[in-house]
Each structure stands twice: as C-alpha cells, then as structure tokens.
Amino acid sequence: DYAAWTSSIDYIRSLPGYRDGSWPHEMSLAENRGDLERHAGHFAEGKGFTYTVLNPAGTVVGCLYIYPSKDGAYDTRVLSWLRESDSSSEQDFRRAIADWLMSDAWPFERPLYEPFLD
C-alpha cells in the first residue's frame, strides 16, 4: 500500500475524489499503518469497506474505498485509485467497479462513483 500510493501521489490527486489535495499526503510508515488499522476497524464494524487491489502477482496496485455518503443524496461514496504505473487500466478498472456496485452484491440504490475523464 505505502509503496503504491507514495509512488503515485500526483497521479492519484488527478483522479475523481482526490482533486482537493487532502490525500494522498506525506506520512510515515507508522502513520500509514495507523491509517490501515483504522480502515480495518471500519470494515470489521461495517462502517466502511476498504479493499486493496492486487495484480495477479500479488503486488498492491491500488485501493477501493466504500463509505456512507455524508450528503444524503447518495447511499454511499466510492473512491478508488490505481498506481500511476497501472494507469492504462484505469478505465476498465473503474467500469468493473461501477458494474460491481450496481450488482446484487451490494444493496446500493444511489452510489456516488465519479467517472474517470481523461
């Protein structure tokens, strides 16, 4: 996770949901571990769902975050990123996530997952 996002900070900030620049930001390995533990706690409590995206070799290439929307207009807000070196897969990845969100796997009626515009 740490190597994936730290190698792609500027690229991630160009993606939908990250353009405000609040994340990713510099943090130590210990701070990153705390962030991962927080996400794991949210997952265990059903408060939000964070998934690590791996390539077939098992290397971390991105993350997917599914959390309740705060605005009331949507059931959930979904963010994702792939490392810059995997950006050629971004459109296909986002399409697969959008399809998954609307499948019977999730109870969402109004998920917010902003499109990737290149």
C-alpha positions, 0 to 999 in steps of 0.5 A: 500500500505505502509503496503504491500510493507514495509512488503515485501521489500526483497521479492519484490527486488527478483522479475523481475524489482526490482533486482537493489535495487532502490525500494522498499526503506525506506520512510515515510508515507508522502513520500509514499503518495507523491509517490501515488499522483504522480502515480495518476497524471500519470494515470489521464494524461495517462502517466502511469497506476498504479493499486493496487491489492486487495484480495477479502477482500479488503486488498492491496496485491500488485501493477501493474505498466504500463509505456512507455518503455524508450528503444524503443524496447518495447511499454511499461514496466510492473512491478508488485509485490505481498506481500511476504505473497501472494507469492504462487500466484505469478505465476498465478498472473503474467500469468493473467497479461501477458494474460491481456496485450496481450488482446484487452484491451490494444493496446500493440504490444511489452510489456516488462513483465519479467517472474517470475523464481523461 
